[in-house]
Amino acid sequence: MNFRIVIRKMSNNATVKLINNAEKAEKRLAELKNKLEEVKKFKVEEKIRQLTQENESLLSQVEKAKAELIRLEIQNGKKQYPLPGKTVAASIPIDNAEPAPKKEKKEKDAKKIKDKPVQKVTIVEPIVDVRKLDLRIGKIVDINKHPDADSLYVEKIDCGEDNPRTVVSGLVNHVPIEEMKERIVMVLCNLKPVKMRGVTSEAMVMCASSPEKVEVLIPPNGATPGDLVSCEGYPREPEAQLNPKKKIFETCAPDLKTNDEGVACYKGTPLIVPGKGTITAPTLKGVHVK
């Protein structure tokens, strides 16, 4: 009987010990989980710090490259046109740019760059408006129908230069040839020369145009070949030759119209020959000029 009681007590003690060990194991496991979460959190924060530092370094290099590009453009005579509210701070001075920091000194050198004085640089966007168009007065000194196109005229136009320009115009169905002879016209002179059915056209006769009718624009009395056409508020800065890829004329075209009085305008401002008067259409009002 006593032997059985001893065995039962030993069994109870073993059970209690197992329960205690299990509780300790669970507690230890919980501690390990907590430590693992802390390690993960630390690693994430460390990676964020590392990426932040790399981003700051890359940003400073990008800003330096922007500033250097603008400096080179100015040095090579490219005009810079400031726009209100569009400025960007270069992370380092343009003239004092330093080589990229060595890998082992990244953090120290990044701090040095960040602490340097900031130089503001204006980001300049090119102006695209009527000032880029070389509009002049010309006189048609010779005109014939295109040998290979029934709807085209081939004209020789005196624009005040050494030699007249060859111009191909699709006006056969709109203006009789007799009305074109010896006519004073407004000409767009800085288009890129283009072949039209085998004949190279070096300019464009400007007209008022509607779906039903096309009229050659009329320069003011006294206008002579070579007179420049201007528009108040848009000082002339014509490109030597319009780059078709930049679509400068296509950008201006929607704002080139005749007003309610038949005067050719850009954004409502008349096109004029200074000291002589405005460019007008014979009858068309509120239509595009092209």
ABEGO torsion letter per residue (X at the ends): XAAAAAAAAAAAAAAAAAAAAAAAAAAAAAAAAAAAAAAAAAAAAAAAAAAAAAAAAAAAAAAAAAAAAAAAAAAAGBBBBBBBGBBBBBABBAAABBBBBBAAAAAAAAAAAAABBBBBBBBBBBBBBAAABBBBBBBBABBBBBAABAABBBBBBBAGBABBBBBBBBAAAABBAAAABGBBBBBBAABBBBBBGGBBBABBBBBBBBAABBBBBBBBBGBBBGBBBBBBGBBBBBBABBBAAAGAAAAAAAABBBBAAGBBBBGGBBBBBBGAEBBBBAABBGBBBX
